[in-house]
């Protein structure tokens, strides 16, 4: 995937983290499980991307939120970055 084919949110996220976009998309989370049996290590399971959702508590809440995960971009903000409302 070239930088010109990456979604703008990916390019923006890479810039925020100080990484080049191509390197940013290569480094993705994953999880593997292994078992040691009789001195031999066996690789029993691996998952990436959506397979990790159950481990990330935030996604469980976002799945129930009005806008869901909003895959088009990030819609939530830090508590102090919302506009002030007159009371």
C-alpha positions as CSV (number, residue, x, y, z in Angstrom):
1,X,0.0,0.0,0.0
2,X,1.5,3.3,-1.0
3,X,1.0,6.6,0.9
4,X,-1.3,7.9,-1.8
5,X,-3.7,5.0,-1.2
6,X,-3.8,5.3,2.5
7,X,-6.9,6.8,4.1
8,X,-6.3,10.4,5.4
9,X,-7.0,9.3,9.0
10,X,-4.1,6.8,8.7
11,X,-1.7,9.5,7.4
12,X,-2.9,11.8,10.2
13,X,-2.4,9.2,12.9
14,X,1.1,8.4,11.6
15,X,2.0,12.0,11.7
16,X,0.7,12.4,15.2
17,X,2.8,9.4,16.4
18,X,5.9,10.6,14.6
19,X,6.1,7.7,12.2
20,X,6.2,7.5,8.4
21,X,2.8,6.3,7.1
22,X,4.3,3.2,5.4
23,X,6.0,2.1,8.6
24,X,2.9,3.0,10.6
25,X,0.7,0.5,8.7
26,X,3.3,-2.3,8.9
27,X,3.3,-2.2,12.7
28,X,0.0,-3.6,13.8
29,X,-1.2,-5.2,17.0
30,X,-1.4,-9.0,17.2
31,X,-1.6,-11.7,19.8
32,X,-0.2,-15.2,19.7
33,X,-0.5,-18.1,22.2
34,X,2.0,-20.8,22.8
35,X,2.1,-24.0,24.9
36,X,5.2,-25.7,26.3
37,X,4.7,-29.5,26.3
38,X,7.5,-32.0,27.1
39,X,10.2,-29.4,26.3
40,X,8.7,-28.4,22.9
41,X,7.0,-25.0,22.3
42,X,3.9,-25.2,20.1
43,X,2.3,-22.1,18.5
44,X,-1.4,-22.7,19.1
45,X,-3.1,-19.5,18.0
46,X,-2.6,-16.1,16.5
47,X,-5.0,-13.2,15.8
48,X,-4.7,-9.7,14.4
49,X,-6.9,-6.7,13.8
50,X,-10.6,-7.5,14.6
51,X,-9.6,-10.7,16.3
52,X,-8.2,-8.6,19.2
53,X,-11.5,-6.7,19.8
54,X,-12.4,-8.8,22.8
55,X,-9.2,-7.8,24.6
56,X,-9.6,-4.1,24.2
57,X,-12.3,-2.9,26.6
58,X,-12.9,0.3,24.8
59,X,-14.4,-1.4,21.8
60,X,-17.0,-3.2,23.9
61,X,-18.3,0.2,25.0
62,X,-18.1,1.8,21.5
63,X,-20.1,-1.1,20.0
64,X,-22.9,0.0,22.2
65,X,-22.5,3.8,21.7
66,X,-24.9,5.7,19.4
67,X,-22.3,6.1,16.6
68,X,-20.6,2.7,17.2
69,X,-17.0,2.6,16.3
70,X,-17.5,5.2,13.5
71,X,-15.0,3.5,11.3
72,X,-14.8,6.7,9.1
73,X,-12.8,8.5,11.8
74,X,-12.5,9.3,15.4
75,X,-15.5,11.1,16.8
76,X,-14.7,11.3,20.6
77,X,-12.5,13.9,22.2
78,X,-10.7,14.4,25.4
79,X,-13.1,15.7,28.1
80,X,-11.5,19.2,28.0
81,X,-11.6,19.6,24.2
82,X,-15.4,20.1,23.8
83,X,-16.9,23.5,23.3
84,X,-18.0,25.3,26.4
85,X,-21.8,25.4,26.8
86,X,-23.4,28.5,28.4
87,X,-25.5,27.6,31.5
